[in-house]
Amino acid sequence: MKFEKAKIVLITDDKQRLYYTGFYSTDGHVILTESKTIFVVDNRYYYAAHNKLWNSGIEVVPGADYSLLKEMLGGGAVLGVDFKVTSMALANTLRSLGAELADVGDEIVADMIIKTEREIALVKKAADIAEKAYMDTLKVVDEGVTEREVAAFLEYNFGMRGASGKSFDTIVAFGSNSAVPHHETGKTRLRKNMPILMDFGCVYEGYCSDMTRTVYFGHPTDAFRTAYAAVLEAHTTAYENIRAGMTGAEADGIARKLLTSRGYPTQFTHSLGHGIGVNIHEAPYVGPRSSDRLADGMIFSIEPGVYINGRFGIRIEDTVVMENGRPKTLMKANKQLMAVTNGVLRYLPGPKNPPAAKRKKPQTAAGKRKKK
């Protein structure tokens, strides 16, 4: 590894350790130099790590302190650390070893932001597991079930299909709860004619997926159908028009502009997306203030939404990878509005009167004079 600010870099964050070694542990640290990668880990993980990494070129060393790092520093050297994840206590410990600390957080992000073919394959597998588990879960959705019960069944299916766990706390939101983008899954029971928003993802060999779908239990109202059509159009428009070289803000603006034109100027209350890898939220960030430039090999979400307080919320999210300058979805399921009734799934046509872009009325000459 080559870092501009330091010839020795210390990695202590668990997800960053996973990225640089391919092995997950709740403790330990990684030492990166220009010539080698050393994984220092205690006896709880040493043999498992050694067996998995013995032919990887990574040196696995048993240990529970920074004695090896102290030896390598030789009593004083510049040590690269990520200031965003380094506590004051750890910083003081490292300085006591004689190290001068330099922030290499941006360089670590630059390493992690472009995925290898192996990483893309792992995220794709995680996405496939999540999507199939979701379709299995819809078949058991019935009146009276609680949000927590649906979430539990979905997460059970993650494990049955080979995932090691969930990539974040599963969101299942019934009825007006769906209007809260980060609703806390609870005891609300499903009743007839309620929307169901499900935001979920799983972890496969350390890599995450993220997906959101909104369906309707019963017969959706015209207002719901209209809003759903707008969100789906925003998702499709962003997917078809995002290009490599755009900033996250420019990509976000594609969906935001579309939803504004359809009559939802303030109801899209979060960013269009975020990077996905060993972390469920990482660079690149795809939002109104993001200067991150999109490039091939990046994996991120596209997730526009509309939220009507007290009534319903709609979000449609795919995990995508930038390939040949354009996003490529890792999901396969039809995103057309779906109704669920007692485990029976059916796709519904769009609204009879789909939302149209709002256009300003042309001013007459008299109107112009009056305005002046």
C-alpha positions in Angstrom: 0.0 0.0 0.0 1.2 3.5 -0.8 0.1 6.5 1.3 1.5 10.0 0.6 1.5 11.1 4.3 3.0 8.0 6.0 5.0 4.9 5.2 3.3 3.0 8.0 -0.5 3.0 8.4 -2.6 1.6 11.3 -6.1 0.3 10.6 -8.3 -0.2 13.7 -11.9 0.2 12.5 -13.6 -3.2 12.2 -15.0 -2.7 8.7 -11.7 -1.2 7.4 -9.9 -4.3 8.8 -12.3 -6.4 6.9 -11.6 -4.5 3.7 -7.8 -4.8 4.0 -7.7 -8.4 5.1 -11.0 -10.1 4.0 -11.4 -11.3 7.6 -14.0 -9.9 10.1 -13.1 -9.6 13.8 -14.3 -7.4 16.6 -10.8 -6.7 17.8 -7.3 -6.5 16.4 -5.5 -4.1 14.1 -3.8 -4.0 10.7 -0.4 -2.5 9.9 0.1 -1.5 6.3 3.5 -0.7 4.8 4.6 -0.3 1.2 5.8 -3.9 1.1 3.4 -5.9 3.4 0.1 -6.1 5.3 0.3 -7.4 8.9 -2.9 -8.5 10.8 -2.4 -8.5 14.5 -5.1 -10.3 16.4 -5.6 -12.0 19.7 -6.1 -15.7 20.4 -9.9 -15.6 19.9 -9.4 -15.1 16.2 -5.8 -16.0 15.5 -6.2 -19.6 14.3 -9.3 -18.8 12.2 -7.6 -15.8 10.6 -4.4 -17.8 10.0 -6.3 -20.6 8.3 -8.3 -18.3 6.1 -5.4 -15.9 5.1 -2.4 -18.2 5.1 -2.1 -18.1 1.3 -3.2 -14.4 0.8 0.1 -12.7 1.3 -1.2 -11.2 4.6 1.0 -11.9 7.6 -1.2 -12.9 10.6 0.5 -12.3 14.0 -0.8 -13.2 17.4 -1.0 -10.2 19.8 -3.2 -8.0 21.9 -1.2 -4.8 22.1 0.8 -2.5 19.9 4.3 -3.9 20.7 4.9 -4.9 17.1 3.9 -1.4 15.9 6.2 0.2 18.5 9.1 -1.9 17.2 8.3 -0.9 13.6 8.1 2.8 14.4 11.6 2.6 15.9 11.0 5.2 18.6 9.6 7.8 16.3 8.0 8.0 12.8 5.0 9.3 11.0 2.0 7.0 11.5 -1.0 7.2 9.3 -4.4 6.8 10.9 -8.0 7.7 10.0 -8.8 10.6 12.2 -12.6 10.0 11.7 -12.4 6.7 13.5 -9.5 7.2 15.9 -10.5 8.1 19.5 -8.6 10.5 21.6 -7.6 7.6 23.9 -6.1 5.7 21.1 -4.4 8.8 19.7 -2.7 9.4 23.1 -1.6 5.7 23.2 0.0 5.9 19.8 1.7 9.2 20.6 3.2 7.5 23.7 4.9 5.1 21.3 6.7 8.1 19.8 4.4 8.3 16.7 3.6 11.5 14.9 0.0 11.0 13.6 -1.1 11.9 10.1 -4.6 11.7 8.8 -4.9 9.2 5.9 -8.7 9.0 6.0 -9.2 10.4 2.6 -6.7 7.9 1.1 -8.5 5.0 2.8 -11.8 6.2 1.3 -10.1 6.4 -2.1 -9.0 2.8 -1.7 -12.5 1.6 -0.8 -14.6 3.6 -3.2 -13.7 1.7 -6.3 -14.7 -2.0 -6.0 -12.8 -4.9 -7.4 -14.5 -7.6 -9.5 -14.6 -9.8 -6.4 -16.2 -7.1 -4.3 -18.8 -6.5 -6.9 -19.6 -10.2 -7.1 -20.1 -10.3 -3.3 -22.4 -7.3 -3.2 -24.3 -8.8 -6.1 -24.7 -12.1 -4.2 -25.9 -10.1 -1.1 -28.4 -8.3 -3.3 -29.7 -11.6 -4.8 -30.2 -13.1 -1.4 -32.0 -10.0 -0.1 -34.3 -9.9 -3.1 -35.3 -13.6 -3.0 -35.8 -13.4 0.8 -38.1 -10.4 0.2 -40.2 -12.2 -2.4 -40.5 -15.2 0.0 -41.6 -12.9 2.7 -44.4 -11.2 0.7 -46.1 -14.6 0.3 -46.8 -14.8 4.1 -47.9 -11.2 4.6 -51.5 -11.3 5.9 -53.9 -9.2 7.9 -53.0 -9.0 11.6 -49.3 -9.7 11.2 -47.0 -7.1 13.0 -44.2 -5.2 11.5 -41.7 -7.0 13.7 -43.0 -10.4 12.6 -42.5 -9.5 9.0 -39.0 -8.3 9.7 -38.2 -11.4 11.6 -39.4 -13.7 8.8 -37.4 -11.7 6.2 -34.2 -11.9 8.3 -34.8 -15.6 8.9 -34.8 -16.0 5.1 -31.5 -14.1 4.8 -29.9 -16.8 6.9 -31.6 -19.6 5.1 -30.2 -18.3 1.8 -26.6 -18.0 3.0 -26.3 -14.5 4.5 -24.4 -14.0 7.7 -26.8 -11.3 8.9 -28.6 -8.1 8.2 -26.7 -5.1 6.9 -28.7 -2.7 9.0 -31.9 -2.7 11.2 -34.7 -3.8 8.9 -37.4 -1.3 8.4 -41.0 -2.6 8.0 -43.6 0.2 8.1 -47.3 -0.3 7.8 -49.8 2.5 7.0 -48.9 6.0 8.1 -45.7 4.7 9.6 -44.4 4.5 6.0 -44.3 8.3 5.9 -41.4 8.2 8.4 -38.3 7.4 6.2 -36.4 5.7 9.1 -39.4 4.3 11.0 -38.5 2.0 13.9 -40.1 -1.3 13.2 -42.7 -2.0 15.9 -45.9 -3.7 17.0 -48.3 -2.1 14.4 -50.6 -4.7 12.9 -51.4 -4.9 9.2 -55.0 -4.0 8.3 -56.8 -3.9 5.0 -55.9 -1.1 2.6 -52.5 -0.2 4.1 -49.2 0.5 2.3 -46.2 -1.6 3.3 -42.7 -0.1 3.0 -39.8 -2.5 3.5 -36.2 -1.3 3.6 -33.7 -4.1 4.1 -30.4 -5.6 3.2 -28.1 -8.5 4.2 -24.4 -9.3 4.5 -22.6 -11.9 2.5 -19.0 -12.6 3.2 -18.7 -9.1 4.7 -20.4 -7.2 2.0 -23.8 -5.4 2.2 -26.8 -5.0 0.0 -29.6 -2.4 0.3 -33.1 -2.5 -1.2 -36.5 -0.8 -0.6 -39.9 -1.7 -2.0 -43.3 -0.3 -1.3 -46.4 -2.5 -1.9 -50.1 -2.1 -1.0 -52.1 -4.5 1.1 -55.5 -4.3 -0.5 -56.7 -1.7 -2.9 -54.5 1.5 -3.2 -56.1 4.9 -3.3 -55.7 7.1 -6.3 -53.4 9.4 -4.3 -51.1 6.5 -3.5 -51.1 5.3 -7.1 -50.3 8.8 -8.4 -47.4 9.3 -5.9 -46.1 5.8 -6.6 -46.0 6.5 -10.4 -44.0 9.7 -9.7 -41.5 7.9 -7.5 -41.1 5.1 -10.0 -40.6 7.6 -12.8 -38.0 9.5 -10.6 -36.2 6.2 -10.0 -36.2 5.2 -13.7 -35.2 8.7 -14.9 -32.2 8.8 -12.5 -31.2 5.3 -13.4 -31.3 6.1 -17.1 -29.6 9.4 -17.0 -26.8 9.1 -14.3 -23.4 9.0 -16.0 -19.8 8.7 -14.8 -18.3 12.1 -14.1 -21.4 13.5 -12.6 -21.2 14.7 -9.0 -23.5 13.1 -6.4 -25.4 16.4 -6.3 -26.0 16.4 -10.1 -27.2 12.8 -9.9 -29.5 13.6 -7.0 -30.9 16.6 -8.9 -32.2 14.4 -11.7 -34.7 12.6 -9.4 -35.4 15.7 -7.3 -36.3 17.8 -10.4 -38.6 15.1 -11.7 -40.5 14.8 -8.4 -40.8 18.6 -8.2 -42.3 18.7 -11.7 -44.8 16.0 -10.6 -46.1 18.1 -7.7 -43.8 16.8 -4.9 -41.3 19.6 -4.4 -40.7 19.1 -0.6 -41.8 15.5 -0.1 -38.5 13.9 -1.1 -36.7 14.4 2.3 -33.5 12.5 2.0 -30.6 12.0 -0.4 -30.9 9.9 -3.6 -28.3 7.4 -2.5 -25.1 6.3 -0.8 -22.2 4.1 -1.4 -22.4 0.4 -0.4 -19.6 -2.1 0.4 -18.3 -3.4 3.7 -20.3 -0.5 5.2 -24.0 0.0 4.4 -23.2 3.8 4.2 -19.9 4.8 2.6 -18.6 6.9 -0.3 -19.7 7.9 -2.8 -22.6 10.0 -1.4 -25.4 10.9 -3.8 -27.1 13.9 -2.4 -27.8 17.6 -2.8 -24.5 18.7 -1.3 -22.2 15.9 -2.5 -19.2 16.7 -4.6 -18.2 13.1 -5.0 -17.7 12.2 -8.7 -19.2 9.0 -9.9 -16.9 6.5 -11.7 -16.9 3.0 -12.9 -16.5 0.4 -10.1 -18.5 2.4 -7.6 -21.5 0.8 -5.9 -24.3 2.9 -4.6 -28.1 3.1 -4.1 -30.7 4.9 -6.1 -33.7 5.5 -3.7 -36.1 8.4 -4.4 -39.1 8.7 -2.2 -42.2 10.7 -1.4 -43.6 11.0 2.1 -47.0 12.4 3.0 -47.1 13.0 6.7 -49.8 11.0 8.5 -50.9 9.2 5.3 -48.2 7.2 3.5 -44.6 7.0 2.3 -43.2 5.5 -0.9 -39.5 4.6 -1.5 -38.1 2.5 -4.4 -34.4 1.5 -4.0 -32.0 -0.6 -5.9 -28.3 -1.2 -5.4 -26.4 -0.4 -8.6 -22.8 -0.6 -9.8 -21.3 1.9 -12.3 -20.2 0.0 -15.4 -19.2 1.5 -18.7 -20.1 4.9 -17.5 -23.7 4.1 -16.5 -25.4 2.5 -13.5 -26.3 -1.2 -13.7 -28.9 -2.5 -11.2 -28.1 -5.6 -9.1 -31.8 -6.2 -8.6 -34.1 -8.2 -10.9 -37.7 -7.7 -9.5 -40.3 -5.7 -11.4 -40.8 -2.3 -9.7 -44.3 -1.9 -10.9 -46.9 -1.2 -8.2 -47.8 -4.5 -6.5 -50.8 -5.3 -4.4 -50.7 -8.1 -1.8 -53.8 -9.8 -0.5 -53.5 -12.9 1.7 -50.2 -13.9 0.1 -51.4 -13.4 -3.4 -49.2 -10.9 -5.4 -50.5 -9.0 -8.4 -49.0 -6.1 -10.3 -51.3 -3.1 -10.9 -51.5 -0.7 -13.8 -50.5 2.9 -13.3 -53.0 5.6 -12.3 -55.7 6.5 -14.8 -54.5 10.0 -14.8 -50.7 9.9 -14.3 -49.0 12.9 -12.9 -47.8 15.4 -15.5 -45.1 18.0 -15.3 -46.3 21.3 -14.1 -45.7 24.0 -16.6 -45.9 27.7 -16.1 -48.8 29.4 -17.9 -47.5 31.7 -20.7 -47.8 35.3 -19.9 -49.8 37.6 -22.1 -48.4 41.0 -23.2 -50.9 42.6 -20.9 -49.7 40.4 -18.0 -46.1 41.4 -18.6 -47.0 45.1 -18.6 -48.9 44.6 -15.4 -46.0 42.8 -13.7 -43.7 45.7 -14.6 
